Amino acid sequence: MYAENPYNITWTLLGEVTNINLYYSANGGVSGSWVKINTGANDRWDATDQPYAWQIPDVITDNFKIMIEDADN
C-alpha cells in the first residue's frame, strides 16, 4: 500500500444490511482514532456497491485498521 493510491475495500454482508460506514485508524484503533472515509447519499455507502476504492492517506504507519459498520443500526 502506498499513500495517495487507491486500495479496494471489500466485505461480506451478513443479514439485512443496506448501508454501511467505513472508517480507518492509523494507530490500530486506539479509542477516538477512527476517521470516517466513505461518502455517499446521506453520508452512508450502499452496502451492495463494492469494492469501495479508498484513497490511502499520506500517513506513515504500519498499523492501519479498517472498520465497517451498519449505518442504519
Backbone torsions as a table, in degrees:
resi	resn	phi	psi	omega
1	MET	NA	135.9	179.1
2	TYR	-129.2	144.0	179.7
3	ALA	-56.8	143.2	177.6
4	GLU	70.3	7.8	175.5
5	ASN	-103.0	151.3	178.0
6	PRO	-76.3	146.3	175.1
7	TYR	-133.5	123.0	-177.7
8	ASN	-80.9	119.6	176.7
9	ILE	-97.7	126.9	176.7
10	THR	-124.0	164.7	-177.8
11	TRP	-154.1	165.6	175.4
12	THR	-112.0	125.1	179.9
13	LEU	-80.5	134.5	175.3
14	LEU	-122.5	116.9	180.0
15	GLY	84.0	-159.2	-175.7
16	GLU	-91.7	74.0	179.5
17	VAL	-102.8	124.6	-178.1
18	THR	-103.9	-45.5	-177.6
19	ASN	-129.4	148.4	179.4
20	ILE	-131.3	163.4	168.2
21	ASN	-119.6	142.6	177.9
22	LEU	-117.2	138.6	-179.7
23	TYR	-134.1	157.6	171.1
24	TYR	-132.4	156.7	173.6
25	SER	-133.1	136.3	178.2
26	ALA	-94.1	-3.8	-179.6
27	ASN	-124.5	32.5	173.8
28	GLY	80.9	9.9	176.9
29	GLY	91.2	20.9	176.7
30	VAL	-57.7	142.7	-176.5
31	SER	-44.9	130.2	177.4
32	GLY	82.1	6.3	-175.0
33	SER	-102.8	3.7	-177.4
34	TRP	-80.3	134.3	179.8
35	VAL	-119.9	127.6	-179.4
36	LYS	-71.5	134.1	-177.2
37	ILE	-115.7	-14.3	-175.9
38	ASN	-90.5	153.5	170.0
39	THR	-133.0	155.5	-179.5
40	GLY	171.6	-175.4	179.2
41	ALA	-57.3	129.2	-179.9
42	ASN	58.4	27.4	177.4
43	ASP	62.5	29.8	174.8
44	ARG	-129.9	162.2	-179.8
45	TRP	-114.8	135.3	177.3
46	ASP	-62.0	120.0	-174.2
47	ALA	-63.2	-21.2	-179.6
48	THR	-90.7	-7.0	-177.4
49	ASP	-94.1	91.0	-179.4
50	GLN	-137.3	157.7	7.1
51	PRO	-79.5	164.4	171.3
52	TYR	-93.6	119.5	-179.1
53	ALA	-85.6	98.5	-177.1
54	TRP	-86.7	129.0	174.2
55	GLN	-83.9	109.2	-175.7
56	ILE	-63.4	126.8	-179.3
57	PRO	-69.8	159.4	179.5
58	ASP	-84.6	74.7	-177.8
59	VAL	-129.1	132.7	177.6
60	ILE	-89.2	115.9	178.6
61	THR	-165.1	156.1	171.3
62	ASP	-118.1	23.6	-173.6
63	ASN	-135.0	37.5	175.7
64	PHE	-66.0	140.1	171.3
65	LYS	-134.2	146.1	176.6
66	ILE	-114.6	137.4	176.9
67	MET	-125.6	134.6	177.6
68	ILE	-121.6	130.4	-179.6
69	GLU	-130.8	154.7	174.1
70	ASP	-68.9	117.2	-175.9
71	ALA	-74.0	-15.8	-176.4
72	ASP	-99.0	-1.4	-179.6
73	ASN	-132.7	NA	NA
